[in-house]
Structures are given as C-alpha cells and as structure tokens.
Amino acid sequence: MSTQSRDDRPQLQRRLGVFDAVVIGLGSMIGAGIFAALGPAAAAAGTGLLVGLALAAVVAYCNATSSARLAARYPQSGGTYVYGRERLGDFWGYLAGWAFVVGKTASCAAMALTVGAYVWPAHANAVAVAAVVALTAVNYRGVQKSALLTRVIVAGVLAVLALVVVISVSSRHADVGRLAIGADITVGGVLQAAGLLFFAFAGYARIATLGEEVRDPARTIPRAIPLALGITLVVYATVAVAVLAVLGADRLGASAAPLADAVRAAGVGWLVPVVQVGAAIAALGSLLALVLGVSRTTLAMARDHHLPHVLAAVHPRFQIPHRAELAVAAVVIVVAATVDVRGAIGFSSFGVLIYYAIANAAAWTLTPAEGRPPRIVPVIGVAGCVVLAFALPLVSVIVGAAVIVAGAVLYGLRRTLRSSSPTSP
C-alpha cells in the first residue's frame, strides 16, 4: 500500500457555505423525485403512496442524521466511502463507494434520459448525451459555477411546482376523498414505493461527498443536510397530495408525466408546456448535482487505488477532479443509450440503500465525544435500508445484488494480486 500521507495529496478548495450546500442537495432531491419517482411509487403502493412517502422520509432522516455526524467528523470528499473505511475497515468503505458510484451512475443516466424525453422525445438519447456533455463542461469550470447554476435551477423548479399545487388544489376536479387509503394497499406495495421514493431523497449525499469543498464542515454539513431534507419532504408531500387529489392513485400510477397530467386534468392545458420545461430543468439540476457527487467519490476511491489512480488528479487551475468527472461523464453517456428510466430508478435505489446501510453501521461506532447520534437512529437506518432494498422490483434486486457482489469479488481479486506481487510491502 502506498505510504503517501493523505494530507500530502492534492486538495480541493473549500468554497461552499450552508446556503450553497443546501441548494446542491435540493437540486438533486427535488429534481429526481417529483418528476421521476412519483409515478412508479404510486403504481406500487396505490392509495398507500403517502404512507410509502412517510416511510421513505423516516429512513432518509436516519440516514441523514448518521451521515451528518460522520461528515462533520470526516470532512473529506467521498462520503460513506470514507466513513466506512475509517470506522469499519477498508472493505466496507470500498463496498460503500462501489455501491454509490454504480447506483448514482444509473441515476445520472435516468436524469439525462428524462431531459431528452421532455425536450425532444423523438431524439431522447441524443439530447441526453448533449445534456451530459454540457453539464460536464459546467462542472469542469469549478464547483462555484455549478452551485450558482443549481441555485437558479432550484428556484425555477420550485416556482413551477408551486404553480402546479395551487392549480391542482383549487381545481373543481380535486377530490379529497382520493387521499383516503383504500383496500388495495399492501405491505409489500408500500415498502416498494418507499424504496423507489428513497431514490428521490438520496440527494443529501451530495452535501456529504462535497465535504472537502465546504467551509467550516463541522458546522456547515450538520446544518445543511437536515435543512435540505426537511424542505424536500415538505415539497414532496405537498405535491403528492395535490396530484393525488386530482388524478387519484390509479391514474397517477399509470402516468408517465403525472404533474403535466394533473394540470391537464385540472382544466389548465396551457400550463402543460410550462410543466414540461420545469421537468427538463429539474432533471438537469439533478444531473448536475449527481455528477458532482459521483465524481468526488470516484476521486476518493482513486486516491486509495480502488479505482485507477489516474482519476485522482485535481485540476491545477479550476481545483476540481477533472479526470474523474470526464470518466463519469463517459460512462453515463454509454449507459444512457441502454437503460430504461424506471428500471434505472430501481437499480439506483438498491445501490444507494446499501450505501446508506453502511453509513448507519459506521455511525453506530461513533463515541459520544465524536458526536454519535442516538442509538435508535443507526439501528432504524440499517434495518430500513435493508428492508427497502429487498422490497424493490425483483429485477432491480437481482441486478443490483449481482453488481454489488461483482464489486466485492473485484476487491478480493485486487487484494490477492497485490499480496502475491513480489513488490508488495
């Protein structure tokens, strides 16, 4: 193993405050959840959609609390990859990083395809590739410009969502009775919906993975994560209630564009193009924040030689992990040509839930002096992550588990090859 101190490695600049960190988290969570996960979750849970949303929020809160305490203790790029390595051992850190990178790469592809579907459906793949290239160029110029663009995107998306809510709840077609839980609700359906909706909540990980670029991380990160999560929960619940009241669970579950359909059902068809533009902007915001998070975890893993070390470079001028960002963009461009959006959500959720299960296990090992959360928090977090992961659609579970196992096998092979090498220490 390299004897180079981690303190001697090229470091990123600390530029982000609480507001920018919260906005980056909002840009990821709100963009992904409202426009991509709400429909599949309603198809799974039926009238139990709001119960699934509440369950996802509880698990997300536990994960956010554990992540915030760990991020304040270890303010480095990499998130749970770093926490798992420092608290549980090298293998668990590696597995968390692997789960995050593969899961969020699928998320990037899903968001890019969402942009294509709304902007130019006939050429969705081409638009998806163009979106990845454009946002990679923005990220390449430095994280401050990315944070500024994300701030604009979040403001625009929130304005569109507020308009949708007002029109939906004030419509004569809205029926509060559609919010009632019916006989169609099942435990399995609610759990699956919670797992799919968790995909939308996972954006607060972007804040933790930017730990090396946040000013005063011990104060900023624990404040930014719960703020971003709380704002997102309020937005999700408000929009879900409004859309359910207009469409009902069945129509919502069958809709590929539920917010646009809700506005159309409310009798305000002129607003549909506005919602479509808002959806495209939201997906762009998510893609922007996702590429930031995945590239920073790739940087951290490359620094420790779990990924090609050439990816560990930091640009001397822009102070960003430019090679990691370019590598992530290249993979996303390839995946976007072959991945189904709804399938990508399930696969991404599986990987990210495994990632957060490791985060909660790491938080359990903190001492009170290190800022350990109440014991019940990581316990619920681990149990919730595992249950929701294996409640996802069967194909997502099988593919996700296979990829996680493949990562573990690669780790074992790498260790075996290094131990057998005559030059290994």
Long-range contacts (C-beta under 8 A, 24 or more apart in sequence): 1-305, 1-425, 2-305, 6-76, 6-303, 9-303, 9-312, 10-312, 10-313, 10-314, 11-212, 11-314, 12-77, 12-143, 12-212, 12-213, 12-314, 12-319, 12-320, 12-321, 13-213, 13-319, 14-212, 14-213, 14-214, 14-215, 14-217, 15-143, 15-144, 15-147, 15-213, 15-215, 16-143, 16-144, 16-147, 16-210, 16-213, 16-214, 16-215, 16-220, 17-214, 17-215, 17-220, 18-220, 18-223, 18-224, 18-227, 20-147, 20-151, 21-207, 21-210, 21-214, 21-220, 21-221, 21-224, 21-228, 22-207, 22-224, 22-227, 22-228, 22-231, 23-147, 23-150, 23-151, 23-154, 24-146, 24-147, 24-150, 24-206, 24-207, 24-210, 24-289, 24-292, 25-203, 25-204, 25-206, 25-207, 25-224, 25-225, 25-228, 25-229, 25-232, 25-289, 26-154, 26-203, 26-228, 26-231, 26-232, 27-150, 27-153, 27-154, 27-203, 27-285, 27-286, 27-288, 27-289, 28-202, 28-203, 28-204, 28-206, 28-285, 28-286, 28-289, 28-290, 28-293, 29-200, 29-201, 29-202, 29-203, 29-204, 29-228, 29-229, 29-232, 30-154, 30-157, 30-158, 30-161, 30-200, 30-203, 30-232, 30-235, 30-282, 30-285, 31-111, 31-153, 31-157, 31-281, 31-282, 31-283, 31-284, 31-285, 31-286, 31-287, 31-289, 32-107, 32-110, 32-111, 32-199, 32-200, 32-203, 32-282, 32-283, 32-286, 33-197, 33-199, 33-200, 33-201, 33-232, 33-236, 34-157, 34-161, 34-200, 34-235, 34-236, 34-239, 34-259, 34-282, 35-114, 35-257, 35-259, 35-279, 35-282, 35-283, 36-110, 36-111, 36-114, 36-199, 36-200, 36-283, 36-341, 36-345, 37-196, 37-197, 37-199, 37-200, 37-345, 38-197, 38-239, 38-240, 38-243, 38-252, 38-258, 38-259, 39-252, 39-253, 39-254, 39-255, 39-256, 39-258, 40-196, 40-253, 40-342, 40-345, 40-346, 41-192, 41-193, 41-194, 41-196, 41-197, 42-193, 42-244, 42-249, 42-252, 42-253, 42-258, 43-253, 43-254, 44-189, 44-190, 44-192, 44-193, 44-196, 44-253, 45-185, 45-189, 45-190, 45-192, 45-193, 45-249, 46-182, 46-184, 46-185, 46-189, 46-249, 46-250, 46-253, 47-180, 47-181, 47-182, 47-184, 47-185, 47-249, 48-181, 48-184, 48-185, 48-186, 48-189, 48-190, 48-193, 49-193, 49-240, 49-244, 49-249, 49-252, 50-179, 50-237, 50-240, 50-241, 50-244, 51-181, 51-185, 51-190, 52-189, 52-190, 52-191, 52-192, 52-193, 52-194, 52-196, 52-197, 53-193, 53-194, 53-197, 53-236, 53-237, 53-240, 55-190, 55-191, 55-194, 55-384, 55-388, 56-193, 56-194, 56-195, 56-197, 56-198, 56-200, 56-201, 56-388, 57-201, 57-233, 57-236, 58-380, 58-384, 59-194, 59-198, 59-356, 59-380, 59-381, 59-384, 59-385, 59-388, 60-198, 60-201, 60-202, 60-204, 60-229, 60-233, 61-226, 61-229, 62-360, 62-377, 62-378, 62-380, 62-381, 62-384, 63-204, 63-356, 63-359, 63-360, 63-381, 63-385, 64-204, 64-225, 64-226, 64-229, 65-226, 65-363, 65-373, 65-377, 65-381, 66-356, 66-359, 66-360, 66-362, 66-363, 66-373, 66-377, 66-378, 66-381, 67-204, 67-205, 67-208, 67-225, 67-356, 67-359, 67-363, 68-208, 68-221, 68-222, 68-225, 68-226, 69-222, 69-363, 69-366, 69-370, 69-371, 69-372, 69-373, 70-208, 70-359, 70-362, 70-363, 70-366, 71-207, 71-208, 71-211, 71-217, 71-221, 71-222, 71-225, 72-217, 72-218, 72-219, 72-221, 72-222, 72-371, 73-366, 73-370, 73-371, 74-211, 75-211, 75-212, 75-214, 75-217, 75-218, 75-221, 76-211, 76-212, 76-300, 77-209, 77-210, 77-211, 77-212, 77-213, 77-296, 77-297, 77-299, 77-300, 77-321, 78-209, 78-211, 78-296, 78-297, 78-299, 78-300, 78-301, 79-205, 79-208, 79-209, 79-211, 79-293, 79-296, 79-297, 79-355, 79-359, 80-205, 80-208, 80-355, 80-356, 80-358, 80-359, 80-362, 81-297, 81-300, 81-301, 82-211, 82-300, 83-358, 83-359, 83-362, 83-363, 84-358, 84-359, 84-361, 84-362, 85-304, 86-362, 87-361, 87-362, 87-363, 87-365, 87-366, 88-358, 88-361, 88-362, 88-365, 91-408, 91-411, 92-358, 92-361, 92-362, 93-358, 94-301, 94-306, 94-407, 94-411, 95-354, 95-358, 95-404, 95-407, 95-408, 95-411, 96-354, 96-355, 96-358, 96-359, 97-297, 97-300, 97-301, 97-306, 98-301, 98-306, 98-404, 98-407, 98-411, 99-351, 99-352, 99-354, 99-355, 99-358, 99-404, 99-407, 100-205, 100-293, 100-294, 100-297, 100-351, 100-352, 100-355, 101-294, 101-297, 101-298, 101-301, 102-351, 102-403, 102-407, 103-347, 103-348, 103-349, 103-350, 103-351, 103-352, 103-354, 103-355, 103-400, 104-290, 104-293, 104-294, 104-297, 104-348, 104-351, 104-352, 105-294, 105-328, 105-331, 105-332, 105-335, 106-335, 106-339, 106-344, 106-347, 106-348, 106-351, 107-199, 107-286, 107-290, 107-344, 107-345, 107-348, 107-352, 108-132, 108-287, 108-290, 108-291, 108-294, 108-328, 108-332, 108-335, 108-336, 109-332, 109-335, 109-336, 109-339, 109-344, 110-339, 110-341, 110-344, 110-345, 110-348, 111-283, 111-284, 111-286, 111-287, 111-290, 112-283, 112-287, 112-332, 112-336, 113-336, 113-339, 113-341, 113-344, 114-279, 114-280, 114-283, 114-341, 115-280, 115-283, 115-284, 115-287, 117-341, 118-257, 118-276, 118-277, 118-279, 118-280, 118-283, 119-280, 125-336, 125-337, 128-333, 128-336, 129-333, 129-336, 129-337, 131-283, 131-284, 131-287, 132-287, 132-291, 132-329, 132-332, 132-333, 132-336, 133-329, 133-333, 135-284, 135-287, 135-288, 135-291, 136-291, 136-325, 136-326, 136-329, 138-288, 139-288, 139-291, 139-292, 139-295, 139-320, 139-325, 140-315, 140-318, 140-320, 140-322, 140-325, 140-326, 141-318, 142-318, 142-319, 142-320, 143-210, 143-213, 143-292, 143-320, 146-288, 146-292, 149-288, 150-285, 150-288, 150-289, 153-281, 153-282, 153-284, 153-285, 153-288, 154-285, 156-278, 156-281, 157-278, 157-281, 157-282, 157-285, 158-235, 159-278, 160-274, 160-275, 160-277, 160-278, 160-281, 160-282, 161-235, 161-239, 161-259, 161-278, 163-271, 163-274, 164-239, 164-242, 164-243, 164-259, 164-262, 164-263, 164-271, 164-275, 165-238, 165-239, 165-242, 167-263, 167-266, 167-268, 167-271, 168-242, 168-243, 168-245, 168-246, 168-262, 168-263, 168-266, 169-241, 169-242, 169-245, 171-246, 171-265, 171-266, 171-267, 171-268, 172-267, 173-246, 173-265, 173-266, 173-267, 174-242, 174-245, 174-246, 174-266, 175-245, 175-246, 175-248, 176-245, 178-244, 178-245, 178-246, 178-247, 178-248, 178-249, 179-241, 179-244, 179-245, 182-249, 184-249, 188-391, 191-387, 191-388, 191-391, 192-391, 192-392, 192-393, 194-388, 194-391, 195-346, 195-349, 195-350, 195-353, 195-388, 195-389, 195-391, 195-392, 196-345, 196-346, 196-349, 196-392, 197-236, 198-349, 198-352, 198-353, 198-388, 199-345, 199-348, 199-349, 199-352, 200-232, 200-236, 201-229, 201-232, 201-233, 202-349, 202-352, 202-356, 203-228, 203-232, 203-286, 203-289, 204-228, 204-229, 205-293, 205-352, 205-355, 205-356, 206-289, 206-290, 206-292, 206-293, 209-292, 209-293, 209-296, 209-297, 210-292, 210-293, 210-296, 212-296, 291-325, 291-328, 291-329, 291-332, 294-328, 295-321, 295-324, 295-325, 295-327, 295-328, 296-321, 296-324, 298-324, 298-327, 298-328, 299-324, 306-411, 306-414, 343-395, 343-396, 346-392, 346-393, 346-395, 346-396, 346-400, 347-396, 347-399, 347-400, 347-403, 349-388, 349-389, 349-392, 349-396, 350-389, 350-392, 350-396, 350-397, 350-399, 350-400, 350-401, 351-400, 351-403, 351-404, 353-385, 353-386, 353-388, 353-389, 354-385, 354-389, 354-400, 354-404, 356-381, 356-385, 357-381, 357-382, 357-385, 357-386, 357-389, 360-385
